[in-house]
Amino acid sequence: MPTLSVHLPAPLYKKVRAAAKRARQKPSQFARKAVENELLRAPPALTMGALAGTASLARGYDPAAPVFESGDWEQ
């Protein structure tokens, strides 16, 4: 399983550790579940927002235009 290393300030780590203890989990298990829950909760537009503006369309591209010329359909 891939590993993700996260550095937390001491006060936040204490909160995570206490919450994990109440949930009877290891801090890493608790953090993993918190990340999973947050990703499920966040709308796709928010998570994909980081990619906005990173792609550009080809000059002259018309999304309404047919992909193939009408004469090419017979081949």
N, C-alpha and C positions, 0 to 999 in steps of 0.2 A: 504494500500500500504506500503511495506517495506520502511524503511528509511535508508539512508546512510549519515553518518556525515563526512564531509571533512574539514580539517583545512588548510586554505590558509594563506600565508604571506600577510601582509597588501597591498603591491603594486599589487599583483596578484588579491586580492579581489576587489580592486578599479577598475582594468581593467574589471573584470567580471561584476561588478555592472554597470559600464559605458556602456558596450556592451549590457547588459540586458535592460538598460534604452532606448538605441537606438532601440532595438528590441521590446520595449514596453512589456517586460516580467518581472516577478520577477526573482531575481538572481538564485533562486533554479530551476525555470523552464528553464532558459537559460543554466545552468550547466547540467541539465538532458539531454537536447537536444544535448549539446556538447558531452557528454559521449556516447549517442546513436549513434551519427554520427561517432565518433571515432571507436566504436566497429564494425560498418558496414563497415568502411573503411579499418580496419586492416585485413590482410589475416588470415584465420584460422590457418595456420602454425605458425604465430607469436603469436596469442593468446593461442595456445595450446603448444607453446614452453616451457612454464613453467612446463609442465608435463613430458617433455622429460627425460628419464632415471629413472622415478619413478616406472615403472613396469618392472618386469623381467619375462621371459618365463620359463616354467618348463624345467628342464634338460631333454635332449633327445627329445624335441618337434621338429617335422618336419612339417612345414606348407604344404608341398607337399604331405604328406602321407594321405591316406584316413582316414576319421573320424571313420568309422566303418569297422570291418573286413568283407571281402566279404561274408562269410558264414552267417553273421547276417542280410543280406538284405532280406532273405526269411522269417524271423519271423514277 
